[in-house]
């Protein structure tokens, strides 16, 4: 924790422990998947799919604000947070969808509302595509998608993303990354300040288990978004699952015009704009959660 001011170190350690103590790891497809699970009988259940390069901690405020009458499950994707981060692994989005489904089945989740952000929106649209194929082991009751570049050809990718996905520059870029570069890059995506405490926790969870060096290969998900574009955009367009776009309107990557183009693909899809950037669950957690509660109920 050399990157932290002395006054933050105790809070940082306490927050990390509090977060890890809230969950447990389940062995799914041969990997340990860190999960926080709160089932409530006969109440709506929400499953969360987090983004890149962070982890399920993105939703820590949301889980507190949801209230006592909503069940939820949030997990770290393989290669993220406190989940396993195997070396020499391809970290396909298809695999991430399979892991999510197997985890939910293991936890006896039979139906759920899906809330997905960024990278997680591609996991979510793969679930929709599998439903279109006739495979739906967990009933998808509704879906809320936030700030994901589903229309990858229209996204305004940043230089750091291009460097990380390149086979030559990716490992070097990841090796040289530190807390200060991480904080700077996240700040460039937001319009509402994320606290240094939260930034430090997210960074610690990213670098645990040598996770920093997994980022280049995980960044290949951008190539998958291009390769599976027709499958995932087609599922988004044609599914019978109700979909809402809950979007930080100042996102420089998954920008406003891209969202409007996405709505043209599915005219029944409502958009709720939030006064923030790429991380609405961290920037404006109260407003974000209030809309989710309203949509689920």
Secondary structure, DSSP 8 states (H G I E B T S, - for coil): -TTS-HHHHHHHHHHHHHHHHH-EEEEETTEEEEEEEE--TTS-EEEEE--SSS-GGGGHHHHHHT-TT-EEEEE--TTSTTS---SS----HHHHHHHHHHHHHHTT--EEEEEEETHHHHHHHHHHHHHHTT--SSEEEEEEEES--SSGGG----HHHHHHHSTTHHHHHHHH--HHHHHHHHHTT-SS---HHHHHHHHHHHHGGGGGGGHHHHTTHHHHHHHTHHHHHHHHHH-SSEEEEEEETT-SSS-HHHHHHHHHH-TT-EEEEESSSS-HHHHSHHHHHHHHHHHH-
